[in-house]
Amino acid sequence: MTSLQDHPTLTRKERKDLKILALFTSVYCSAHHAAVREPLSSLPPNLAKLQRYRYCTECRDFLQYAIDRRLKCPLTDKPSCKHCHVHCYHPGHREKVRQVMRFSGQALIRRGRLDLLWHYLF
């Protein structure tokens, strides 16, 4: 498993994608899991803002897997995952990502985060 420390030079798009993924996973976790939640550990300085989100163990492991997959993406001009022809996630994880994105996108839009509408629809 690749660590975030192995990617000191994240692009702006990668940082944005990882921030959205962390936010959506946090929203999903707080709505579905009652376990004690903790932040991701060992984040590089350029992703320190992600420490404000908290996750249960299951969601933290899932998010670490998703981040590793995003950073290993072989495409240089990365489309959104739902429009990508290369599927980086294993089948069980692909369904989990769909669940997290579907639930969290709708929940955040209902809360007034219309800025995420573009990401949700495309």
C-alpha positions in Angstrom: 0.0 0.0 0.0 1.4 3.4 -1.0 1.5 6.0 1.6 0.6 9.7 1.1 4.1 10.5 2.2 5.4 8.9 -1.1 3.6 11.6 -3.1 5.1 14.9 -1.9 4.1 16.8 -5.1 0.3 16.4 -5.4 -1.3 18.4 -8.2 -4.1 20.9 -7.4 -6.7 18.5 -9.0 -5.4 15.6 -6.9 -5.7 17.7 -3.7 -9.2 18.8 -4.6 -10.3 15.2 -5.4 -8.8 13.9 -2.2 -10.5 16.7 -0.2 -13.9 15.9 -1.7 -13.4 12.2 -1.1 -12.4 12.8 2.5 -15.4 15.1 3.0 -17.9 12.7 1.5 -16.5 9.8 3.5 -16.8 11.8 6.7 -20.4 12.7 6.0 -21.2 9.1 5.2 -19.4 7.8 8.3 -21.1 10.2 10.7 -24.5 9.2 9.3 -24.0 5.5 9.3 -21.5 4.6 12.0 -21.7 5.3 15.7 -18.1 4.1 16.5 -15.5 6.5 17.8 -14.1 8.5 15.0 -10.5 9.7 14.5 -8.6 11.6 11.8 -6.4 10.0 9.2 -2.8 9.8 10.4 0.5 10.5 8.7 -0.7 13.1 6.2 1.8 15.2 4.3 1.8 18.9 4.9 -0.1 19.8 1.7 -3.0 17.6 2.9 -3.0 18.7 6.5 -6.5 20.2 6.1 -7.9 16.7 5.8 -7.1 16.1 9.5 -10.3 18.0 10.5 -12.4 15.1 9.2 -13.0 12.1 11.5 -13.7 8.4 10.6 -14.4 5.1 12.2 -11.9 2.3 11.6 -13.9 0.9 8.7 -14.2 4.2 6.9 -10.6 5.2 7.6 -9.4 1.9 6.0 -11.7 2.5 3.1 -10.6 6.1 2.6 -6.9 5.1 2.8 -7.6 2.5 0.1 -9.4 5.0 -2.1 -6.7 7.6 -1.7 -4.0 5.0 -2.6 -6.0 4.1 -5.7 -6.5 7.8 -6.7 -2.8 8.4 -6.4 -1.9 5.4 -8.4 -4.2 6.3 -11.3 -2.2 5.8 -14.6 -4.1 8.5 -16.5 -2.5 11.9 -16.7 -5.7 13.8 -17.6 -7.9 12.1 -15.0 -11.6 12.1 -15.7 -14.1 11.6 -12.8 -14.2 8.0 -11.8 -17.7 7.3 -13.0 -16.7 8.4 -16.5 -13.3 6.5 -16.5 -12.6 3.5 -18.7 -9.9 2.2 -16.2 -11.5 0.9 -13.0 -9.0 1.2 -10.2 -11.1 -0.2 -7.4 -11.9 -3.8 -6.8 -15.6 -4.6 -7.4 -16.6 -4.4 -3.7 -14.8 -1.1 -3.2 -16.4 0.3 -6.4 -19.9 -0.3 -4.9 -18.8 1.3 -1.6 -17.5 4.4 -3.4 -20.8 4.6 -5.3 -22.7 4.4 -2.0 -20.6 7.0 -0.2 -20.7 9.4 -3.1 -24.5 9.0 -3.7 -25.4 9.4 -0.1 -23.0 12.2 0.8 -23.6 14.2 -2.4 -27.3 14.2 -1.8 -26.9 15.0 1.9 -24.5 17.9 1.3 -26.7 19.4 -1.5 -29.7 19.2 0.9 -27.6 21.1 3.4 -27.0 23.9 0.9 -23.6 22.9 -0.5 -24.6 23.8 -4.1 -20.9 24.2 -5.0 -20.7 20.4 -4.9 -23.6 20.0 -7.4 -21.2 20.2 -10.3 -19.1 17.4 -8.9 -22.1 15.3 -8.1 -23.7 15.6 -11.6 -20.5 15.3 -13.6 
